[in-house]
Every structure is written in structure tokens, then in C-alpha cells.
Amino acid sequence: MRLGYDLTIEQTQKLVMTPELIQAIQILQFNTQDLDNYVQEQLLVNPVLEQANHSDPGEISENTENANGLSERTRELDSATLGSNELSSNEWAEHIKEREYDDISYKQGEYSKDDKEYSFEQFVTSDVTLSEHLMFQLQFAPIKQNYRTIGKYIIESLDDNGYMTLTVEEIARALNVTEEKVNTVLSAIQGFDPAGVAAKDLKECLLIQLENRNEADETVKRVINGYLEDIAANRLATIAKELGITVQEVQEISDLIRSLEPKPGRQFASQVTTRYIVPDIIVEKVNGEYVVTVNESSTPKLMVSSYYEKVLQESHNDPNLTKFLSGRLNSAIWLIRSIEQRKQTIYNVVSAVVKYQQEFFDKGSKYLKTLTLKQIAEEVGIHESTVSRSINGKYMQSPRGVYEIKYFFTSGVTGNQGEGISSQSIKTFIKEIVSGEDSKAPYSDQDMVRLLGEKGIEISRRTVAKYRDELNILSSSKRKRY
């Protein structure tokens, strides 16, 4: 075997990840909030970019082949500008002068700081937290004035569910007061609304609520103190035998306990900031057909600053300034083009999804079909990873409600007719079966397998149990009523 060095010429194809391509991939993956944050960063970095100040809040352009893609003028500009990495200052000045960036994404605008419009839709009410609700009641509580500091400390130590996070001893030690004073204030707070607040555990929470309703007889107290786990497991016969009462009486006690609130504080706002969903896509039914539109209000509108147009035209004697502005203008055009391409890609993907899942929009969740990224990728003519990025974290507003686009991509089983039946559809059938069953003789998982088989859905008992658990539906032994 001969060993040596040779010089050979080889031609290969490979993808070069340029900064512009990386930026386009990132922008496609961003959801509405992430894209807005990214644009704000670019506005700070690139002085050539400006964000349009005025936009019609109801302006939603329909996505036909040209409406949501690049316009003809934009396509012409792209072919002229993006064909080369850099343009000379004279070429940029000529482009700006001739075209004046009059496309919706490239237009120049005038700003007026005084012209601001507000509407009530821009504001939300401030939700009352549990702490605020209890502090308000503390002002009118029948306790001494010097005890209110203890009350504030107790209220501020409660968790979001309304339970105590500190013991009486710890509170007394922290405030340097007696445990008797803490217990006095704690008893007063436990009488506040909502009932059951400031309890040490679940048992005390339930007992406080029963005391407030005057329904805490001895038998009920015994069940709460010793048989809560049996109540949760629906082992009513065991409780009846040990307490020497009938199963029907235990059933009534169980119904009473289940009517109580185990987490009194959850009806109030938490300290976590509420996040609102802004749909990227809107689907409407017009004249019997579903029309897909991109929510333009969720996409930042960028333009090239008219000020830097003049600067570029006057920068012929300064090569450093010309080079800087040329680079910034190239970057601005790439950013605007990537945002436009993002809208077009999302529109194409969602249009294919709506076309495939039309029965879902017509008839409901029982008719949701199985769908994979590969199917949509082949339909649109893009890679599966591009489909994944285009639906990541994005939402659709439809006549059926607001859904994450990922909701329509689901696995499932094959029906008798050969069509795909999604797991969401099967879960809907399971919920219908449970809602229509006899509570005294609920269907077992095997019974559900048989009933689903009658509908043309062949599925195993283990899969039924899995879907039932995901729906938070108890087993048949725990659903049985006496």
C-alpha cells in the first residue's frame, strides 16, 4: 500500500450558515413577544431602522400569494440589493431616490409625538390578590389596635392557596409576642372571607369551612380527621363499616366534603404576572370557506429612516461614513425581508393545516385528524424543521376558539375506514362516554375499549387508561356512587 500526499480538486455542496441566514431562522422561530423584543433591540443597534408610529389597529391584510409575501416592488428591491453583499453609496442613494421605500414595509413616515389615541381595550383591570383582600378585612376586625401588626405578619406569610407557611411558635418568636396573642389574631383571620383561609393543613381548612356553615357534626369531623384518603379513593364501604353507619350516609358526607374548597386562596389573583395571548393567525369562515389571515398588529412595521437617506446622499466625501451606512442599510433590508418571509411561511403552513383539518373547524374536536410535520412539509414544500419553527409558540384564533398551532399536530390511531383519528378526538369520545354513564355502575376501561370499537376506533385498554389519566378522570371504582 502506497502512502503519500496528493493534491485533488473536489466539488461539494454544503450549507453555509451566514449571519443573515441565522437571523432569518431565529426570526421564524420567535413568537410575537420574542419578535417584538428582538426588533426593539435592533432599533437600538441600527440607527437606520425606524418603527412606524401610526398603524390602524384593525388593519389585517389578507394573505393571498402577493399580499403577505414580498410585494412586486419589494421583490425588485431584493433582487437588486440582496444579490450582492454590499452596495456603493451611489447605488443606495439611487435606490432610495427612485423607490422612496413606498412599500408598506419600507415606507418612510412622519412622526408626531402629540397625536396619541387611547381606547379602553388597551387597559385591563387590576385583580385583587388574597393578601389585599385579607388586609382590607383586617381593618375592621374586632381585635385590638396593637394586634394588627401580628395580623399583617400572618397574612403576608400565607401562600397562594391561603395556607399557613409558618407555625404559631415561629410567628411569636419573630414578633417577640406570646403564642396566646398569635392564636387570638389567627382565630380572627380564620373567620375572614374566603372560608378556610389561614389553616395549617387540609383537615383544618375543611373543618373551618364546616364550622362557618354550621354543618360540622361529630361524624363528619371523624371522617375528615381519619378517612380523607378513603374518601379520595371512594372506599365508602370501608368507612361505613368502621363507623357503623350506612354507605348512603357516607356518600352524603363525601358529597358534603367534596363541595368544600380545598384551596381557598386560588380564587384570587396571584403575584405572578398574567400573560396574554396575541394570536399570530386569524381564521374566519367567509361564504362557507375558511380564510386565513396574518394578524398584522402582532408584527412590527419597520422602515428606513428618511434622515439617513439625506446623510447617505451627502456622505460621498467620507468613505468611513459611507461604509457604515451601507452596512447598516444592508442589515435593515435583511431584517425587514426576514420578517416578511416569516409572515409568508407561517401563512403557508397554517393554510395547509386548516385545509387538512377542515372537519375539525366544521364539526368539532371529535373530528381532529392525525397530522405530522412531514405531511405539512411535503404539502408546503419546505423542510420539517422549518414547519416546526414556524408553529413554535404561535397561536391561531378560529371560530372554534384560540388554539396553539401545535394542537393540530397530534398522533393517534387508524380507524376502520383507514382514516387517522387523533388522540384529542379519542379523548373527546372518552369524556362523552363518562358523562353519559350510570354513576352507580360506571364503565371500566375495558368497557370503554368495547364502546370505542363500536365507533370504529381500535384501541388497547392501556391506551384508554393513559388518555383517561390525562383527562383527570378517575377510575371506575373511584367514580362509583352508592
N, C-alpha and C positions, 0 to 999 in steps of 0.2 A: 504494500500500500504506500503510495507516494504522498508525502506531506509537503506542503508549500503554501505560498501566498499567491493569489490571483486577483487581478482587477476585473470585475464584471459589471455590466450595466443591467440593471433590473428595474422594471416598471411595475409599481404597485399603486393600489388605491387605498387611501385611508382618510378618515375624517379628522380634519384639523379644527380643534376647538378654539376658534378665535374669540377674543373678548366680546365681540358683537354677538356671536352665536350663543355664548354662555349667558349674556344678558337676555337674549330672546327666550331662552329656555327658562330662566328664572322668572321672567315676567309672565310667561304662560302658566307657571305653577302657582303664582301668587293668587290669593283670594282678594276680595275687594279691599279689605282693610290693609293687607300687606302691600298691595299695589299702590294704594294711596300714600302709605308711609314711604315706600321706595321713591315715588315721584317727588314727595316733599324733600327727600334727601338730595335728589338730582337737581331740584330747583335751587338748593343752596350751593351745590357744587358747580353747576353750569350756569353762568350768568346770561347766556344766550336764550335759555329756556324761560318761558313765562306761562303761567296758568291763566286761562280765561276766567275773568271775574264774573261775567254775566252768562247765565245759561237758563233756558226755560226748564223749570222743574218737571214739566210734563212732556218734555222732548224725548221721545223714544223712537229712533229710526228703525224702520222695518228692514230686516236683513235679507234682502234679495241678493243676487250674485254680486252686484256692484255696490249696494247701499252700505253694507257693513264691511266690505273689504276695502281695498285701496281704490280711490276714485281714479278716473282716467287721468286727471291732471297729476294725482299723486304717483300713479304708475309711471307716468312720463318722467316725473322728477326723480323717482327711484332709479329708473334705468339710466338716467343721466348722471346722478350723483353717486349711487352705490356701486356703479361699475368700477370705480377707482377708489382707492383708499383715501386720497386727498385731492382737493381741488384748489386751484390757484385763487388768489383774491379776486382777480378779474372775472373768473368764471362764476364765483359765488355772487359777486355784485351783479353780474348779468342775469343769473337765475332769480335773484331777489327782485331785481328791477322789472323783469319781464313777467314773472308769475305773481309776484306780490303775495305769495302764500295765501291765496284766496280759498283754498280748500278748507273744509271745516276743521281739520286737524292742524293746518299750517297757517291759519288766518292770523292777521295782526289785529290787535284790539286796542281800544282806548279805555282807560280806567277812570273811574270816578269814585272816590272814597266816600262821598256823601250819599250816594244812591244805594241804599240798602233796604231790602224788603224782608220782612219777617212774617211768619204765619204761625198759628198755634200748633201746626203739625211738627214744627221744629223743636217743640218743648215737650217734656214729659213730667208727670207729677213726681214728687218726692215721696217714696214709700216710707211708712213708719216702721222703724225697727222695734224689736222686742224690748230693748233697753229703753228706748224713748217712751214706749207705751207704759212700761212699769214706772219709770221716773215721774211721769205725769200723775199716776195714781198715788205715788208716794207722797206728793204734796198734800193730799187730802186724807192720808191715812191717820187713824186715831192713835198716834204714838207721839211721844214727847219730842220736842224740837231737837234735843241733843242726841236722840236716837237715829235721826235721819242720815247721819254720816255712815252708821252701820248699814242702813238700808241701801244706800248708794253703793257701798262696797259689795254687798251681797248681789245686787242687781248686775253690777259690772262683772261679777265673777261667773255669771250664768253662761252656758254655752248656747249655740244657736237653737237647740231643741228645748231650751228652758230648764235644763238640769243644773244642779249644783256641781261646781268643779272643785270646791274647797269644802273641808269639813268645818263644823262649828268651832272645833278647837283651833284650827288654823286661822280662822277669821278673828276669834277672840285674841289670839296671840299677836296677830298682825296689828290690830287696833288697840291693843292693851286695855281690853274691857273684859268683863266677866262673860262666861258662856250663857248665863241666865239672860243677860241683855240681848245677846245674839239670838237666842231662841225666841225671845219675845218679838223681836223685829221679824225674824224668819216666819213665825206663825202669821204675822200680819201680811207679809208678802204672799204667803201661800193662799191667802184669801183674795188676792187680786185676780183680775182677768188677764190671760186665759186661765181657766181652772186647771190645776195640776202643776202650775209653774213653781219653780224653786224646790222641786222634790229631789231627794238624794238618789232614788233609783226608780225603776218602772213600777214596782209594787206600791211605793208611797205615792207616786203620781196618780195611779188609778184609784187608790183609796181616797185621796184628796178630792178627786172629781166626784166620787160617790157620796162623800160627806156633803159636798155642796149641793148635790141633787137629792139628799135625804134618802138614799137607796142603799146605804151600807149596812145591811143586816149581818148577823153573825155568820150565816152560811156563805154569803158572798165573800166576806172577809177571809174565811178559811180557804176558799177556793183560790183567791188572789195570793194569799200568803204561802200556800203549799202546792198548788196544782196548775200554775200558769203554763208550764211546759206541757202538761197533759192537755190543757185547753188548746194550745197551739197545734198539738199533734192530733186533736179531735178524739182523744181517748176518753170519751164521756162515760162509757160503761165502767171503766176503772174508777173514776171519780165517784160515780153513783154508788158503787159497791162499798168503797171505803167510807163515804159519808153517810151511808144508809138512807139515801133519797133516790127518787126515780130518775131515769135517764132523761125524761122530759123536763124535769126540774133543772137538771144540769144543763140541758140545752138552752133553757131560758136564761140561766146565769151566764152561759157562754155568749149568748147574743147580747146580753147587757154589757159584758166586759168588752166585746168587740165594738160596741157603739162608742166607747170612750176613746179619747185622743192620747196615744202613747207618746207623742212628741208635741207638746203644746206650743212650742216656740216656732214651729216650722210654718205657721200661717203668716208670719211676719217677715219683712224683708231682712235679708242677711247683709253682712258688711261687704260681701263680695260684689264687685261692680257688675251690673247687669249688661250683658252683651246682646245687641240687637242684630238680627239677620237682615242683610240687604241682598235681595235676590239678584244674581247676575243675568238671569234669563227669565223672560215672561212668556208664558204660553197661554194663548187665548183661542177660544173657539169662535170662528167667524164664518157664517154661512155654511155651517156643517164641517168646516175644515179647521185644523189646528194650525195657528200661525205662531211662529217662533220669532221673538224679537229680543234683542240685547238691550238691557237696561242701561241707556247711555248716561243716566245720572250717577251710576256707580263707577263710571270710567272717567278718569281725569282728562280734561281737554287741554292740550298743550299747544303752544305756538312759539314762533321765533320772535324775539324782541325787535321792534322796529328801530329802537335806539342803536342796536349793534349793526343794523343794516347801514346806517349812516357812518358808523365808526369804521366798518369794513370798507366802504367806498372811499374813505379818506385815509386809509392806512397804507397806501402804496409806498410811502417813504419809510415805513417802519417794518422791516421784514419779521422781527420778533412778534409784533402785534398781529401781523397778517397770519403767521404760522399758528399763533394761539387761537385766533378767531376761527381759522379754518378747521382746526381740531375740534373746537367746541361746537361748531356748526355740524360737522360730521357726526359727532356724538349725539347732538339733539335730533338730527334726522333719523338716526338709528333707533333712538328711544321711541320716537313717535311712530316709526314704522313697526316696531315690535309690539307696541300697544294695539295698533290697528290689526296686525296679524293675529294677536291674541284674541281679539273680538271675533275675527272671521273663523278661527279654529274652533272656538267654543260654540259658535253658531252652527257650524257644520256638524260637530259631534252631537249637540243636543237635538238638532233636526233629525238626525239618524235615529237617536234614541226615541224621540216622540213618534216617529214613523213606525218603529218596531213595537212600541208599547201602546199603540193606539187603543187597543181594547181596554187597557187599564184606565185611560182617561175617559172612555165611553161608559164602562160598566163598573169600575171599582177595583179594589185591591185583590179580589179573588182571581182576576184575570191578568195579573202581572206574570210575564213570561220570564224564563231564564235568559240571561243575557251576559255575555262575556266581553272583555275589552277587545279580544281578537275579532269578534263579529263586527263591532263598530269600526275598528281599524281597517278591516277589509272593505267595509262599505264606504268609508270616507277616503280611503287611500293614503293613510298615514300609519306611523308605527304605533304599536300598543303603548309604548312609554309616553308618546305624545297624547294619546287618549287619556291615560292615567293622570298626566299633569294638567290637562285641560278640565278635568272634573274634580280635581283635588280641592276640597274646601269650598266648593261653589254650590249655590242653591238655585232652585227653579221655583217660580211662582206659577201655579197652574190652577185650573178650575177645581181640581181636587184638593188644593192646599199647597203649602210650601214644603218642598222636599229637597233634601240634599241629592245632587245628581247621582251620587254613588248608590242611592237607594234603588235605582233601576237596574243596577248591575248585581244580579243575585244568582246563586246556584239553586238547584232544585232536583226534581226527578222528571222522568219521562212518562207521560200519560199513555193510556191505551191507544189513543189515536196517533201517537208519535210526537205530539207537541210537548214542548218543555213547560213544566209547571214549577214556578219559583217557590222557594221556601216561605216567602211572605204570603203567597196565596194559600199554602198549606196551613200556615198559622191562622189565617182568617177562617178557614174551614174548621179548624180545631176550636177556635173561640165560639163559632156558631154552634158546634156540637155541644160544648159545655153549657152555653147559655140556654139551650133547649132541652137539657136532660132533666130527669126526675131527681130532685135533690135527695130523696130517700134511697134511691138506687142509681148513683152516678155511674157514668161509663168508665170502665177501666181503659188502660192504654191499648189492650188487645181489642176491646170493643171499638175503639176509635180506628184501629187498623182496618177492621172489617167495614166500618161505615165509610171510611175514605176509599176503600177498594170498590165499594158500590158506586162511587163517584168517578171511578176510572183512575184513581191515584194509588199506585202500588208503593207501599212504604213499610218499613220494618217497625216493630214495636219500640225498639231502642231509639229510632229517629223521632217517633211520636213523643216519647218521654223527653227527649232533648228539646224539641220545639215547645212542649208544654212548660218545661222549666224556664225557657227563655221568655215565655209569656207570663211568668209568675203565677201559673195556675197550679194549685195543689193537686196531689194525687187523689185518686177516687176515695181512699179511706179517710182522707182529711176533709174532703168535700161533703161527705155524707152527713145528712141531718136526721135526727130521730124524732 
